[in-house]
Amino acid sequence: MPRFSHDIAYLSLEIGFDAAIPTYSGGLGVLAGDTLKAAADVGLPYVGVTLLYRGGYFSQKIRPDGSQTPEPHPWEPEKILRPMSPRIVVPLDGREVVIKAWRLDIHGYRGHIVPVYYLDSDLEENDEAARTLTNRLYDGGPDHRIRQEAILGIGGRRMLRAIGHDVGIVHMNEGHASFVCVELLSEYFSREREITGRDVPLDAAAVAHVKQKCVFTTHTPVEAGHDRFGIDQVRAIVGDHPLFGRPDLYGENGVLNTTRLAMNFSKFSNAVARRHGEISRDMFPGYPIRSITNGIHAATWACDEMRDLFDEHLPQWRGDNHDLRLAPRIDDDAIWNAHDSAKRRMLTMVKEKTGAELDPSALTITFARRMTDYKRPGLVFADIERLRAIARNVGPLQFIFAGKAHPHDGRGQDIIRSIHRAAGLLGRDVPVVFIEDYGIDIAKHLVAGSDVWLNNPRPPLEASGTSGMKAALNGVPSLSTLDGWWLEGCVEGVTGWAIGDGSPAPARGPALDDFDVAHAEAIYEKIEHEILPLYRRDREGWIRVMKGAIALNGSYFTTQRMVSEYALRAYTA
């Protein structure tokens, strides 16, 4: 591992460490939290920056008809975080907005500490509009988003300087953080003015100076997912800057593209899986976008039972996650009993949350992630009678669903209602439950206690995905379309099972409908002829797959490996 003499600032609009700190909406934030935990474990001099979000994201309530109702999710940072004394200002809408920070320390496996700063505009010095800027995650329109991203990028850099961090590298986690490039350019102009006594232009030297400090990670596999703001809109909010006169650097003429801005000022840009790298290079020709596949923080996501097993049989696994490749050495009965205990705990949680009493002996298939159209949450219900027949003829199975739809995603909310309708139609023949308000705590139960982890996004729209990695770590194999990380992690019948052959989905129309039907049929075929018979009739064979998931997936798809790649490939580039 390289040694770094300066701090590495990791800027992310959301970071998820713990359910008690609801400053995340889903996978992006949880990945950011896992990244910082891994940096603490391996001793990298990271410092994290995000926004405080006193109002959180939202709590999800599900009505009897399956309708989602978003409710506020307030929390009290004063009980968890430590206030910092420095104040900085960020120019927004022609006035100065005062920002303070709150600190959380992440303690690594060997005692290294990574500080994380939460930026807060809810101060008496600010007017009412400014006080609400950092209140909610992903709340409001484009103007509000620009203000939040400016606080993260410009304010984050200024806060780290005020606190005294000597930052040598800035890692932008998504384009949300790209306004840090504006601040780094401003620092360069000020320094050169002090040295030369005159203003310097935004030339190749200025770009190179910033570029040597920056690293950028994109998580978005579709063009529409990259933030775009009118440059006049940006000027009105952030103020004028030499950068905003250079469309070749900020994006395209008249429109600031946060991804292009970040890549133009980064020495290393990467996607989050191999296929995502291919998609990103096609989307942004001319940019050398590499791939560093995402991971998870193993010590966070291994359930108590599996942690105890790993500690006993693979005692160095926390310091070196690759030791999990030796999982086949663990006794079969020990693996099975650990999973059975985790499954029963999960089913107890399900009963507490929903009132439903599921069968611990039935094959339990779980789908838990954001409820949005491209992930096709309800695909398994394309043929209700086929599911009934499988349960009747092969053996009992049951489904658990969990996940939030964005409050403005009407299609995602319709999907939740459709799952409730399917649950009603299937009744006791194939029990289906939906757990409301999915978050980190519920996820920890599900990834450990499920028997099969279902994931069926339309290829190639899944940049990476990480929930299947968490399941694999706990010996839970995936049944998934070949997209994102699963293209790299799937060894058919060894770590889990594939849905389809990874071919890209048609854009729209009847061909897309046929594509979805074919994938639904593939799910039924795998459950009926491979997965359920193996689970019911061949425990030794099933445990072999569980061990394969841990050894091949759990040992590799970790943030420990991921941050080591960043250190070796990105930060030293």
C-alpha positions in Angstrom: 0.0 0.0 0.0 1.5 3.4 -0.9 2.0 5.9 1.8 0.5 9.4 1.5 1.8 12.6 3.1 -1.4 14.5 2.6 -5.1 13.8 3.3 -7.4 12.3 0.7 -10.7 14.2 0.8 -13.7 12.1 -0.2 -16.7 14.2 -1.2 -20.2 12.6 -1.5 -23.6 14.1 -1.5 -24.8 11.2 0.7 -23.0 8.9 3.1 -24.6 6.0 4.9 -22.9 4.6 8.0 -25.7 3.6 10.3 -29.5 3.7 10.3 -29.3 6.2 13.2 -27.7 8.7 10.8 -30.3 8.9 7.9 -28.1 10.9 5.5 -28.4 8.4 2.6 -31.1 7.2 0.2 -29.6 3.9 -1.0 -26.7 2.2 -2.6 -24.6 5.3 -3.4 -24.6 6.5 0.2 -24.0 3.1 1.7 -21.1 2.5 -0.6 -19.6 5.8 0.5 -19.9 4.8 4.1 -18.4 1.4 3.4 -15.5 3.1 1.5 -14.7 5.3 4.5 -14.8 2.4 6.9 -12.4 0.4 4.6 -10.1 3.4 4.4 -10.0 3.5 8.2 -9.2 -0.2 8.2 -6.3 0.0 5.8 -4.9 3.2 7.3 -5.5 5.5 4.3 -5.6 9.2 5.3 -9.1 9.8 4.2 -11.4 12.6 5.4 -15.1 12.5 4.4 -17.4 15.4 3.6 -21.1 15.4 3.1 -24.2 17.4 4.1 -26.0 17.1 7.4 -29.7 16.7 6.3 -31.4 17.2 9.6 -34.6 16.1 7.9 -33.0 12.9 6.6 -34.3 11.3 3.3 -37.8 10.1 4.1 -39.5 7.4 6.1 -41.7 5.1 4.0 -45.2 4.1 5.1 -47.2 1.6 3.1 -51.0 1.8 3.1 -53.2 -1.3 2.9 -53.6 -0.8 -0.8 -49.8 -0.7 -1.3 -49.6 3.0 -1.7 -46.4 4.6 -0.5 -46.6 7.6 1.8 -43.4 9.5 2.5 -43.0 10.9 6.0 -40.3 13.1 7.5 -37.3 11.4 9.1 -35.8 13.9 11.5 -32.9 13.0 13.7 -30.7 14.7 16.3 -27.1 15.2 15.2 -26.3 16.7 18.6 -26.6 13.3 20.1 -24.3 11.5 17.7 -21.9 14.1 16.1 -19.4 16.6 17.5 -19.8 20.3 16.5 -16.8 21.9 15.0 -16.0 25.6 15.8 -14.8 26.9 12.3 -17.4 28.7 10.2 -16.9 29.2 6.4 -19.0 31.0 3.9 -20.3 30.0 0.4 -21.5 32.6 -2.0 -25.0 31.7 -3.1 -27.6 33.9 -4.8 -25.6 37.1 -4.2 -25.2 36.7 -0.5 -22.9 34.7 1.8 -24.3 31.6 3.4 -22.5 30.6 6.6 -21.7 26.9 7.0 -20.6 24.9 10.1 -19.5 21.3 10.3 -20.2 18.3 12.6 -17.7 15.5 13.0 -18.0 11.8 13.2 -14.9 9.6 13.7 -14.7 6.2 11.9 -12.4 3.9 13.8 -10.6 1.3 11.7 -9.7 -2.3 12.5 -6.2 -1.3 13.6 -7.1 1.9 15.3 -6.7 4.4 12.4 -9.4 7.2 12.5 -11.1 8.7 9.5 -13.0 11.9 10.3 -16.2 12.7 8.4 -17.6 16.2 8.3 -21.3 17.0 7.9 -21.9 20.5 6.5 -24.8 22.4 8.1 -26.4 25.7 6.9 -29.1 25.7 9.7 -27.5 28.6 11.5 -28.9 31.8 13.1 -26.5 33.9 10.9 -28.4 32.7 7.8 -31.8 33.8 6.4 -34.7 31.3 6.5 -34.1 30.1 2.9 -30.4 29.5 3.5 -31.1 27.6 6.7 -33.1 25.0 4.8 -30.5 24.3 2.2 -28.9 21.3 3.9 -32.1 20.0 5.5 -33.2 17.3 3.2 -31.5 14.8 0.8 -32.6 15.0 -2.9 -35.3 17.5 -2.1 -36.3 20.3 -4.4 -35.6 21.3 -8.0 -32.5 22.1 -10.0 -31.8 25.4 -8.3 -31.8 23.7 -4.9 -29.6 20.9 -6.2 -27.0 23.5 -7.5 -27.0 25.1 -4.0 -26.5 21.8 -2.3 -23.7 20.8 -4.7 -22.0 24.1 -4.3 -22.0 23.7 -0.5 -20.6 20.2 -0.9 -17.8 21.2 -3.4 -16.9 24.8 -2.6 -18.0 24.6 1.0 -16.4 21.3 1.6 -13.0 22.4 0.4 -13.2 25.6 2.4 -14.2 23.8 5.5 -11.4 21.3 5.3 -8.9 24.2 4.9 -10.5 26.0 7.9 -10.2 22.9 10.1 -6.6 22.5 9.1 -6.6 19.4 6.8 -3.7 19.4 4.4 -5.5 17.8 1.4 -3.4 16.5 -1.5 -6.1 14.5 -3.3 -9.8 15.2 -3.8 -12.0 12.2 -4.7 -15.4 13.2 -6.1 -17.9 10.5 -5.6 -20.3 11.3 -8.5 -20.7 14.6 -10.3 -22.5 16.1 -7.3 -19.1 17.1 -5.9 -17.7 18.7 -9.1 -18.0 22.3 -7.8 -14.9 21.5 -5.8 -13.1 22.1 -9.1 -14.3 25.7 -9.1 -12.8 26.2 -5.6 -9.5 24.6 -6.5 -9.2 26.9 -9.5 -10.0 29.9 -7.3 -7.2 28.8 -4.9 -4.8 28.5 -7.9 -5.7 32.0 -9.2 -5.2 33.5 -5.7 -1.9 31.8 -5.2 -0.5 32.8 -8.6 -1.7 36.4 -8.0 0.2 36.5 -4.7 3.3 35.2 -6.4 3.2 37.2 -9.7 1.2 40.2 -8.6 -1.1 39.8 -11.6 -4.2 37.8 -12.6 -3.4 34.6 -14.5 -5.7 33.0 -17.2 -7.5 29.8 -17.1 -5.0 28.0 -19.3 -3.5 24.6 -19.6 -1.3 25.2 -16.5 -4.3 26.0 -14.4 -6.2 22.9 -15.6 -3.1 20.7 -15.0 -2.7 22.1 -11.5 -6.2 21.1 -10.5 -6.1 17.9 -12.4 -3.2 16.6 -10.5 -5.3 16.8 -7.3 -8.6 15.2 -8.4 -10.0 11.7 -8.9 -13.6 11.1 -10.0 -15.9 8.1 -9.8 -19.1 7.9 -11.9 -22.0 5.6 -10.9 -24.4 6.4 -13.7 -24.8 4.2 -16.7 -27.4 6.3 -18.6 -26.9 9.7 -20.2 -30.0 11.2 -18.5 -28.6 10.4 -15.1 -25.8 13.0 -15.2 -26.7 16.4 -13.7 -27.0 19.2 -16.2 -27.6 22.9 -15.3 -27.9 25.9 -17.5 -24.7 27.9 -17.2 -26.7 31.2 -16.7 -28.6 29.4 -13.9 -25.3 28.4 -12.3 -23.9 31.9 -12.6 -27.0 33.4 -11.0 -26.6 31.1 -8.0 -22.9 30.5 -7.6 -21.6 33.8 -9.1 -19.4 34.3 -12.1 -16.1 32.5 -12.5 -13.6 32.2 -15.4 -14.6 28.5 -15.7 -18.1 29.4 -16.7 -16.8 31.1 -19.8 -15.2 27.8 -20.9 -17.8 25.4 -22.3 -15.0 23.0 -23.4 -14.3 22.6 -19.7 -17.7 22.8 -18.0 -19.6 20.5 -20.4 -21.3 21.7 -23.5 -22.2 25.1 -24.8 -24.6 26.8 -22.3 -25.1 23.6 -20.2 -22.8 22.6 -17.3 -22.5 18.8 -17.2 -21.2 17.9 -13.7 -19.7 14.6 -15.0 -17.8 16.3 -17.8 -16.7 19.0 -15.5 -15.3 16.4 -13.0 -13.6 14.4 -15.7 -12.0 17.4 -17.3 -10.3 18.2 -14.0 -9.4 14.7 -12.9 -6.2 12.8 -13.4 -8.1 9.5 -13.0 -11.8 8.8 -13.8 -13.4 5.5 -13.2 -16.7 3.6 -13.5 -17.8 1.1 -10.9 -17.7 -2.2 -12.8 -16.1 -3.5 -16.0 -19.2 -3.3 -18.1 -20.0 0.1 -16.6 -16.6 1.2 -17.8 -17.4 0.1 -21.4 -20.8 1.9 -21.3 -19.2 5.0 -19.9 -16.5 5.1 -22.5 -19.1 4.8 -25.2 -21.2 7.6 -23.5 -18.2 9.9 -23.2 -15.8 9.2 -26.1 -12.4 10.6 -25.7 -12.3 10.2 -21.9 -10.0 7.5 -20.5 -12.5 6.0 -18.1 -11.2 3.0 -16.2 -13.0 0.5 -14.1 -12.7 -0.2 -10.3 -15.5 -2.5 -9.3 -17.4 -1.6 -6.2 -17.3 -3.6 -3.0 -18.8 -3.8 0.5 -17.3 -3.4 4.0 -17.1 -7.1 5.1 -17.0 -6.6 8.8 -20.2 -4.4 8.6 -22.3 -6.8 6.5 -21.3 -10.2 7.8 -24.0 -11.3 10.3 -23.0 -12.2 13.8 -23.2 -15.9 13.1 -20.9 -15.7 10.1 -18.5 -13.3 11.8 -18.1 -15.8 14.6 -17.4 -18.6 12.1 -14.9 -16.5 10.2 -13.2 -15.4 13.5 -12.9 -19.1 14.5 -11.8 -20.6 11.2 -10.2 -17.7 9.3 -8.9 -15.5 12.1 -7.1 -13.0 9.8 -10.1 -12.2 7.6 -10.8 -8.8 9.1 -7.3 -7.6 8.3 -7.3 -9.4 4.9 -10.7 -10.1 3.4 -9.0 -12.3 0.8 -8.8 -15.0 3.5 -12.5 -15.6 3.0 -11.5 -17.5 -0.1 -10.7 -20.4 2.4 -14.4 -20.6 3.4 -14.7 -24.1 2.0 -12.6 -25.3 4.9 -15.4 -24.5 7.3 -17.5 -27.5 8.4 -20.8 -27.9 6.4 -22.9 -28.2 9.5 -21.4 -25.0 11.0 -22.2 -23.0 7.8 -25.8 -24.4 7.7 -26.5 -23.8 11.4 -25.1 -20.2 11.2 -27.4 -19.5 8.2 -30.4 -21.2 9.9 -29.9 -19.0 12.9 -29.7 -15.8 10.8 -32.8 -16.9 8.8 -34.8 -17.4 12.0 -33.8 -14.0 13.2 -34.8 -12.5 9.9 -38.2 -14.1 10.0 -38.7 -12.8 13.6 -38.0 -9.3 12.2 -40.4 -9.9 9.4 -43.1 -10.9 11.8 -42.5 -7.8 14.0 -42.6 -5.5 11.0 -45.5 -7.0 9.0 -47.3 -9.5 11.2 -46.6 -12.3 8.7 -45.4 -15.6 9.9 -43.2 -17.1 7.2 -42.1 -20.8 7.1 -38.4 -21.3 8.1 -38.2 -24.4 6.0 -39.4 -22.8 2.8 -37.0 -21.4 0.2 -37.0 -17.7 0.9 -36.2 -15.4 -2.1 -35.6 -11.7 -1.4 -35.7 -8.7 -3.6 -34.6 -5.6 -1.6 -33.5 -2.4 -3.3 -34.8 0.9 -4.8 -38.2 0.4 -6.4 -37.7 1.8 -9.9 -38.7 0.6 -13.3 -35.3 -0.5 -14.7 -34.8 -2.9 -11.8 -38.1 -4.7 -12.6 -39.0 -5.5 -9.0 -42.3 -7.3 -10.0 -40.8 -9.3 -12.8 -41.1 -12.6 -10.9 -44.9 -12.1 -10.8 -45.3 -12.1 -14.6 -47.0 -15.5 -14.4 -48.8 -16.0 -11.1 -50.0 -19.5 -12.0 -46.5 -20.6 -12.9 -45.3 -19.7 -9.4 -48.2 -21.5 -7.8 -47.4 -24.6 -9.9 -43.8 -24.5 -8.9 -44.6 -24.3 -5.2 -47.2 -27.1 -5.5 -45.1 -29.5 -7.5 -41.5 -28.8 -6.4 -41.7 -27.4 -2.9 -42.7 -24.4 -0.8 -41.2 -21.0 -1.6 -41.8 -17.5 -0.3 -40.8 -14.0 -1.2 -39.7 -10.9 0.8 -39.7 -7.5 -0.8 -38.4 -4.2 0.5 -37.4 -0.9 -1.0 -38.4 2.8 -1.4 -39.6 4.5 -4.5 -38.5 8.1 -4.9 -41.4 10.4 -3.9 -41.5 11.8 -7.5 -41.2 8.4 -9.2 -44.8 7.5 -9.9 -43.8 4.4 -11.8 -41.8 3.1 -8.9 -44.8 3.7 -6.6 -47.0 1.8 -9.0 -44.6 -1.1 -8.8 -45.0 -1.3 -5.0 -48.8 -1.4 -5.5 -48.4 -4.2 -8.1 -46.4 -6.2 -5.6 -49.1 -5.9 -3.1 -51.7 -7.0 -5.6 -49.6 -10.1 -6.5 -49.3 -10.9 -2.8 -53.0 -10.9 -2.5 -53.5 -13.1 -5.6 -50.9 -15.7 -4.4 -52.2 -15.7 -0.8 -50.9 -18.7 1.2 -49.9 -20.6 -1.9 -46.8 -18.5 -2.3 -46.5 -16.1 0.6 -45.2 -12.6 -0.3 -44.4 -9.9 2.2 -43.3 -6.3 1.7 -41.3 -4.6 4.5 -41.7 -0.9 4.6 -39.0 1.7 5.3 -36.1 -0.3 4.0 -32.7 0.9 5.4 -29.4 -0.4 6.7 -30.8 -2.3 9.7 -33.4 -4.2 7.7 -30.9 -4.8 5.0 -28.5 -6.5 7.5 -31.3 -9.0 8.4 -32.2 -9.7 4.8 -28.8 -10.2 3.3 -28.0 -12.7 6.0 -31.2 -14.6 6.4 -32.5 -15.0 2.9 -31.8 -18.2 0.9 -31.6 -16.6 -2.5 -30.9 -13.0 -3.5 -33.0 -11.9 -6.5 -31.9 -9.1 -8.7 -33.2 -8.6 -12.2 -32.3 -5.1 -13.7 -32.5 -4.6 -17.4 -28.9 -4.8 -18.8 -26.9 -2.6 -19.1 -28.6 -0.2 -16.7 -27.1 -1.5 -13.5 -23.8 0.3 -13.0 -22.7 -2.2 -10.3 -25.1 -3.0 -7.5 -23.8 -4.1 -4.1 -26.6 -5.8 -2.3 -25.8 -9.2 -3.9 -22.2 -8.8 -2.6 -23.6 -8.4 0.9 -25.7 -11.5 0.5 -22.8 -13.5 -0.9 -20.6 -12.7 2.1 -23.2 -14.4 4.2 -23.4 -17.4 2.0 -26.6 -16.3 0.2 -26.3 -16.9 -3.6 -27.7 -14.6 -6.2 -30.2 -15.2 -9.0 -29.5 -12.2 -11.1 -29.3 -10.8 -14.6 -25.8 -10.6 -16.0 -25.1 -6.9 -15.4 -23.1 -4.7 -13.1 -20.9 -6.7 -10.6 -22.7 -10.0 -11.3 -21.1 -10.2 -14.8 -17.8 -10.6 -12.9 -19.1 -12.5 -9.9 -21.4 -15.1 -11.4 -20.0 -18.6 -11.8 -23.1 -20.6 -12.8 -24.1 -23.1 -10.2 -21.1 -22.2 -8.0 -21.7 -18.7 -6.7 -25.3 -18.5 -7.9 -27.3 -18.4 -11.1 -27.7 -16.1 -14.1 -30.9 -14.8 -15.6 -30.4 -14.5 -19.4 -27.1 -14.1 -21.2 -26.4 -10.4 -20.4 -27.6 -9.1 -23.8 -28.7 -5.4 -23.6 -32.4 -4.8 -23.3 -34.2 -3.2 -26.3 -35.0 0.4 -25.8 -38.8 0.2 -25.9 -41.8 -1.3 -27.6 -42.9 -4.9 -28.2 -39.2 -6.1 -28.3 -38.7 -4.8 -24.7 -41.9 -6.6 -23.6 -40.6 -9.9 -25.2 -37.3 -9.4 -23.5 -38.9 -9.1 -20.1 -41.1 -12.1 -20.7 -38.0 -14.2 -21.6 -36.3 -13.1 -18.4 -39.3 -14.0 -16.3 -39.4 -17.4 -17.9 -35.6 -17.8 -17.2 -36.4 -17.0 -13.5 -39.1 -19.7 -13.3 -36.9 -22.2 -15.1 -34.0 -21.7 -12.7 -36.2 -21.9 -9.6 -38.2 -24.9 -10.8 -35.4 -27.1 -12.2 -32.2 -26.0 -10.4 -32.6 -23.9 -7.3 -35.6 -25.3 -5.5 -34.6 -29.0 -6.2 -31.1 -28.4 -4.9 -32.4 -26.6 -1.8 -35.0 -29.4 -1.0 -33.0 -32.5 -1.9 -29.3 -31.9 -1.7 -28.2 -30.0 1.4 -24.5 -30.9 0.7 -24.8 -29.4 -2.8 -26.6 -26.3 -1.5 -23.9 -25.7 1.1 -21.3 -26.0 -1.6 -22.9 -23.1 -3.4 -23.1 -21.1 -0.1 -19.4 -21.7 0.4 -18.7 -20.8 -3.3 -20.5 -17.5 -2.8 -18.4 -16.6 0.3 -15.1 -17.9 -1.2 -15.3 -16.4 -4.7 -17.6 -13.4 -4.2 -17.3 -12.5 -0.5 -13.5 -12.5 -0.5 -13.1 -10.2 -3.6 -16.1 -7.8 -3.7 -15.0 -5.7 -0.7 -14.3 -2.1 -0.2 -10.9 -3.2 1.4 -9.9 -4.4 -2.1 -11.6 -1.4 -3.7 -9.8 1.3 -1.7 -6.5 -0.5 -2.2 -7.1 -0.3 -6.0 -7.9 3.4 -5.7 -4.6 3.9 -3.7 -2.5 2.0 -6.2 -4.2 3.1 -9.5 -5.9 6.4 -8.9 -4.3 8.4 -6.2 -0.7 7.7 -7.4 -1.6 8.2 -11.1 
